[in-house]
Amino acid sequence: MESSSSLPRVSVITVNLDGQAHLEVLLDSLAHQTYPAAHIEVWVVDNGSRDGSREWLAAHHPQARLIENARNEGFARPNNQAAAVATGDLLVLVNNDMKLAPDWLERMVEFFQASPPDVACVGSRILNWDGSAVDFIRGTMAFNGMGFQPGHGAPVDSSEGRDFPDDLLFACGGALLIRRDVFLEVGGFDEDHFAYYEDVDLGWRLWVLGYRVRFCPEAICHHRHNGTSSRFARAGKVVLFERNALASMLKNYEEVTLARLWPAALLLAFKRVAVRSGLEREAFRFGPPPPRALPEEGASGSRPGKLLRALRRQGPIGVIRKVAVVIARAILRRWGGQTEESSVSSPILREAYATVVGMEDLIDLLPRIREKRAVIQARRRRTDAELFALFGDALTPVEGHPDYLASHAQILRVLGLDDLVRSAEPQPAGDEVVAAEQRA
């Protein structure tokens, strides 16, 4: 490492919500970094913790600078708050449930300093807590703005676990380094995102505006998965996933590309509502209900026959979801005094309808999104065609339900999108909810 007098000053930022136990480990790992302590300042942004986090911080790490929010402000705004007042040349953003290897910061700074001038952001290799499997080594994105982490869960010594990229579309917001001046120049995290996909959006925006994001495989940290977000309802997360991804599309695509991809994104969003609800379309057809005949023993209309047909049509997960809906409705009617029509309060239907809520939120945010889009497009330095390679397989389905996969393929074919992003035939990557939670 070069002389300490010439090293950049680093501002480490972490956001906390009732995470005192996590902070103890993170701040201890920061205290044992090989990077000179005189060049490090630590900022903790507390989102209204009630577990004594702030009092513990004052008693055990008085050198850490604290920003106190009265309520949960999510992830995007707290990082922006600290970035605005930090004094470092470089910002380091780390989740409070991380543990950093002793040379992590030294590796990140050295890698950044050795990179070309247009590199503004560096991503870190993130492993699970015991170091046996990959948490993050690569960030890719479907065309609708939903991010993925290829290699997540792979053994660290496997070929997949060591398939390190040079450039990243985005660095995981749980462990990244970025030039402070560039972070502020491009607007930081989009605070309307609140949480989830704000790192995807930032990385995409950096590339559009002429910067680069690179990956440093030598810098290793460990993630205690879902240290904070696991306490929150899944339906609320789905709202953010759906809303934020679509908002990023509206801001970051060129006009011609957006016109081609937007209809497909909306159609597939409504398809996700349909397959996650477990409701049958036939129940909504106009006309009298069909007569119900009693099935003969062993006939295809018997319960075993229906189950086999359902498995073929919806897959095991679809059948499980449908059974869960039936059970939830029965419980609500028996114990909650609710009718069939009001059973949308069941967890399964709430998760399905969360996509609609996300789109309603998007409508409310449209005036601000339009303003942000105008700024980004006026400063654009790279075309969409130059960036598609960074997306990975941009036509990756974000839901694994068989009916969804069929609709996904049909929409791409009918709207002629395959050639637009020059992607190979997509393979299911799993639910985008899981993909987002992997980064939380």
Salt bridges, closest charged atoms under 4 A:
ASP18 OD2 - ARG231 NH1 3.43
ASP28 OD1 - HIS32 ND1 3.63
GLU41 OE1 - ARG9 NH2 3.35
GLU41 OE1 - ARG65 NH1 3.53
ASP46 OD2 - ARG54 NE 3.52
GLU68 OE1 - ARG54 NH1 3.17
GLU73 OE2 - ARG71 NE 3.29
GLU73 OE2 - ARG77 NH1 3.67
ASP97 OD2 - HIS223 NE2 3.24
ASP103 OD2 - ARG107 NE 2.98
ASP118 OD1 - ARG212 NH1 3.52
ASP135 OD2 - HIS223 ND1 3.20
ASP163 OD1 - ARG138 NH2 3.33
ASP167 OD1 - ARG212 NH2 3.01
ASP167 OD1 - ARG214 NE 4.00
ASP181 OD2 - ARG179 NH2 2.79
GLU185 OE2 - ARG379 NH2 2.60
ASP190 OD2 - HIS193 ND1 3.68
ASP190 OD2 - LYS251 NZ 2.65
ASP190 OD1 - LYS372 NZ 2.65
GLU191 OE1 - ARG77 NE 3.88
ASP192 OD1 - ARG368 NH2 2.69
ASP192 OD2 - LYS372 NZ 2.61
ASP199 OD2 - ARG439 NE 3.48
ASP201 OD2 - ARG205 NH2 2.69
ASP201 OD2 - LYS251 NZ 2.94
GLU242 OE1 - ARG272 NH2 2.71
GLU242 OE2 - ARG276 NH1 3.47
GLU280 OE2 - ARG313 NH2 3.46
GLU280 OE2 - LYS322 NZ 2.90
GLU282 OE2 - ARG285 NE 3.47
GLU340 OE2 - ARG329 NH1 3.23
GLU340 OE1 - ARG333 NH1 2.67
GLU351 OE2 - ARG234 NE 3.26
GLU351 OE2 - ARG321 NH2 4.00
ASP361 OD2 - ARG243 NH1 3.41
ASP384 OD1 - ARG380 NH1 3.46
GLU399 OE1 - ARG276 NE 3.03
GLU399 OE2 - ARG321 NH1 3.43
ASP403 OD2 - LYS271 NZ 3.10
ASP431 OD2 - ARG234 NH2 3.45
ASP431 OD1 - ARG276 NH2 3.16
ASP431 OD2 - ARG321 NH2 3.83
GLU432 OE1 - ARG276 NH2 2.88
GLU437 OE1 - ARG234 NH1 3.91
GLU437 OE2 - LYS237 NZ 3.39
